[in-house]
Amino acid sequence: MTMQSSDKPSNFLADKLGGRHLRDVFGRFVTGITVITAPSSSGPISIVANSFSSVSLDPALVLWSADRLAKRYNYFEAADHYAIHVLSVEQSGLCKQVLRSAYALNEYPHLLNADGVPLIDHCLARLECRRIAAHDAGDHVIIVGQVQRTEIRDGAPLTFFSGDYGTFTSLEGELD
């Protein structure tokens, strides 16, 4: 079956359009929300990232990307170990706190693992990682980590789509 869109598509011209259009295009892809944490000389540091992805099962590798101009980037560039926390919909408040302050964990309960990495409870998933590579990629750096420990629990994810936060609704077999 062929479907036609009623909206006129726009053509992307990298040298003529600003970043807003491309951000809007990227925003059409639903992502989960993660909070990345790391130790620092200033205390526990955190950043929100939706650029998280699995890379390999054997060895267990994941990636996320950081804007090299972000004020928090230097902390993560220096960190050999970090944790990726996949947020549940109940953690939208934590997400907002971390968006406002790199030091939000100073006001939020957390534990430290053996590497000094801050660990947040009640996440859908947590991956404790050792950084093994960092790759330049335009205005971002792709950070690759080897997963050392994981934790998982049931719940609904916090998602991001077209500039808004939400959650996932199952189609319950409708695509079968």
DODREN-328081 format. One record per atom (N, C-alpha, C, CB): x, y, z. Coordinates in steps of 0.02 Angstrom, whole numbers, plus 50000, padded with zeros to 5 digits. Glycine has a CB too. Example, Ala and Ser with C-alpha at 12.3 -4.5 7.8 and 13.67 -1.06 7.14 Angstrom:
<nodes>
506604971650390506154977550390506604983550390505654977650452506424988850354506844994750357506455000250394507044997050286
</nodes>
This chain:
<nodes>
500424994250000500005000050000500455006250000499524999950060500315010849956500685017149953500275022549988500845019049880500625026250030500295031850065500635038250045500315030850142500245043650042500525050050026500435054750085500205053049963500925058650097500895063550152500545069850127501595065150179500125072550170499785078850152500245084850162499145079650192500765083850201501235089350214501775089350160501555088650284501955095250139502505095850091503165094450126502505102850058503555089650102504205088250134504675094150122504505081750107505125095050169505645100150160506295096650143505715104650223506675099850101507325097150082507865100250126507475098450008508295096050152508835098350195509425100450152509045092850245509635106550161510225109150128510705111350182510065115050078511195107250196511635108350253511945115250255512185103150253512115117850197512455124350197511975130250199512895124850136511325129050192510845134650190510385134950250510435134050128510285129550285509825129450341510205129550407509365123450339509915132750456510205132750523510075126150558509935138550564510355125650618510285119550657509585118050680510735119850715509135123050683508455121950708508085116750666508065128550709508125117350600507775112550557508025105450569507855114550483508685104750571508965098050580508785095350649509735098350572508785099650700508565097450767507845094950765508635103250819507425098450727506725096350721506665089550686506315101650683507075088550635507085082150600507305076650648507555082350538507865077650683508105072650731507585071450786508765074950762507215076650804506715076050857506125071650840506465082850875506055069750777505505065350757505645058050775505385065950683506245056750800506425049950822506335049650897507165048150801505905045250920505785044550992506405041351025505145040151005506615044451079507185041651116507005040851189507805046051109507365036551222507325036251295507765041751323507545029351321507705042851388508095047951422508565044451470507645053151459509195046351468509685043751515510005049451554510225039551479510225047951614510655052451651511325048851658510355054351722511855052051635512525049351641512845052551702512945050751575513155048451744513485051051804514215049051805513125048551868514615053251837515335051851844515585055351906515735054151780516135052751933516455056351989516855062251961516915051652030516935067352003517365072951984517655075952048516975078351943518155080052040518465083352098517975088352131519105086952077517445090152095516935094752121516345091052151516705099452067516375084452152515815080352177515485076652120515305084752212514925073252134514595069352082514335073952026514015065252111514475072051965514275076051907513775072051866514895078051863513295075451835512785071951795512605076051734512165070451838512365072551683512135075751622511575071551592512725076551570511085074751562510545071251527510765069851456509875075351529510645063751433510815061951364510275057451334511515058351361510085058951273509635054351237509985051151178509005058051214510645051951176511055049251122511375042551140511595054251102511055038751182511315032351206511125026751158511035030751277511585022051148511435016351105511875010351124511545018151031511595004451115512004998351122512444997751060511554991951132513024994651069513494993851013513624986451001514144997551027513774982651055513984975751048513784971751110514754975351038513614965451099513474960951155514104957551180512964955651134514584956151135515184952651156515794955651120515134945151141516154960051152516074962151222515484966951228516714965451248515234967751289514674972251301514904979451296514364970851372514684982851242514884989751230514274994151218515364990151170514305000251243513785005251232514115011751212513345006151296513715016351184513965022951168513465028251188514135023451094513725034151196513315040151203513725045951176513095041451278513405051351159513795056951133513685063151174513605058351060514205067251178514205073351217514415079251174514665072751279514075084751182514255090951148514915093451178513685096351155515415093951137516075095951162516085103151189516595095351107515575107251173515535114051199515125114551263515235118651147514815108951283514425108951345514885110151405514035102251353514645114051452515045115451512515235109051550514675120151559514825103951545514945097751582515415092951545514285094251595515545094251482515935089551441516615087951471516025092351372516975092851496517645091651522517655086551579517955098151547517135086451620517095081551674517065074451645516485082951719516665073551593516585066851564517175064951521515945066551523517505069851492518115068451454518655065651501518365074851418518665068051563519165065951612518985059451648519275071351662518355057451644518125051651683518295045051648517365052051694518635040651684518765033851658518175029251669519385030951692517755030751718517165026651733516555031251738517265022751799515985028551718515365032251722514785027251724515285037251662514195029751739513595025551739513065028751696513335024351812512715024651659512145026851618511515024251652512205024151543511065028851667510435027251701509855028451653510345031451767509485023251635508905023851592508325025751638508755017251551508045031851627507545034451674506855031551662507525041851668506495030751717505795028851715505375035251712505595024551777504755034551692504315040451687504245043851754503625038351660504305040051809504265043051875504865047451892504205037551928505385047351850505985051151864506035057551822506595046951851505465059951798505475066151759505735072051800504775067751732505585072051865505835077351909506595077351913505545076651978506885071351919507615070751919507905073351854507825063351931507585071551798507815073851733507835081451732507345071251677507315084651755507295092051756507845094951801506615094551780507955091751858508485094151903509175093751870508485090051969509305088151837509955087151805510035091951745510045079851781509485093251709509525098151655509735105051681508855098551618509495106751740509645113351769510335113751800509125114951822510575108151829511205108451866511615102151858511075109751939512245103051841512705097351837512795093951904513385099651810512655097751958512755095152026512105093152059513115100452068511595091552020510935089752047510975083952096510465088051991511455079552087511495073652131511705075552202511985068652103511965081552211512115083852279511475084452320512485090552278510905085252286510255085952319509815079752309509895092052292510095074552279509705068552262510055062452292509615067852185509675057952323509995052052353510345047752301509475047752390510945045652316511325041252271511855037652312511655045352213512115032352282512665028452311513275029352267512475020852317513845027252290514455027152249514685019952240515015031452282514875018152179515135011452169515885011352187515035009052095516205005652176516915004852195517375009652158517134997652182517145012052099517545016852060517375024052077517435015551986516935025052127516735031852146516195034852103517315036252145515895030852059515375033252013514715033752051515305028651952514375039452046513715040152077513205035652043513475047452075512805032052083512295027552058511615029752083512435020252080511145030452037510465032652052510015026552057510195037651999509605026152109509125020652117508495021852077508955019652191508105016452069507435016552040507415018051965507015021552076507975017151931507995017851858507755011451826508715019751833507535011851764507345005751728507945001351716507005007451661508505004451702509125000651691509715005151710509184998251617510245001851732510865005451747511445001351719510945006551824511895004751685512485001651657513095005251685512475001851579513515001651721514135004451748514675002851697514305001651820515025008051674515475007251617516175009951631515185010851558516635007151592517325009651589517415012351519517855003951607517615018651514517715021651449518305018351413517835029351455518185016251351518725013051313518915017051251518525006051294518485021751230518645025651170518225032051170518515021551106518485036951135518125043151121518295045151050518315048851173517775046551010517875048050939517575054850923517555042650895517965059150890517695065550867517155064250815518265069950837516605067950821516055067250774515705074050768515545061650798515965078250725515675084950716515735088950780514945084450695515175091750803515195095850864515125091650927514645101050862515105085050920515035080450977515635075650980514375076550972515675072251035516155066851044515765060551061516695068451100515885055151025515565048751040515995045151091515475044350974515685043651148516045040351203515815033051205515905043851271516295028451199516145021351199516375018451266516505017651140515925014551297516095011551360515985004051360515685014651415516405000551397516314993451408515894992651471517004989651413515354988951465514894988051521515204983151570514204985351497515244985251634515534981051686515004978051732516014985051727514474981651745513924979251787513274982351763514044981051863512724978651773512064981151753511554979851808511834977951687511014983451804510434982351847509814984051805510464986751913509264980551817508654981551778508044980851823508624976451719507514984451807506874983751843506314985351794506844988351905505714983251812505124984551771504884991751781504564979551788504514994151731504225000751735504145003851667504655005251779503875009851665503765013451603504335018451592503075017251604504585019051530505155023451517504945030751511505505021251454505415035151526505345042151510505605042951439505735046851562505205045951395505405046651325505415053951304504925042651279505725055151247505775061951220505595061651146506495064951230505125065951125504905066051055504705073251037504315061151043505005075850986504815082350959504805087851013504145081950926505305087651057505375092751107504965091751170505195099151078504595086251175504175084951233504355078251265503435085051214504235077951330504335071751368503685067851370504595073251439503745061251374503165056951378503365050051401502805056551310502975045151380503125038151396502895033751338502785035951462502985027451345502845022451293502165019351303503395017051292501795018551248501155014951251501215008851204500555019551230501105002951231501154996751193500574996051144501184990651239500714993351085500184991751037499884984851050500454992150966500144981351100499894974851123499714970151066499284975951166500204968451026500114963450974499794965950910499714958051000499664972350903499334974950843499754974050780499174982150852500404973350787500844972550729500994965250713501484976350740500714960750752500834953550740500474951150678500614949450800
</nodes>
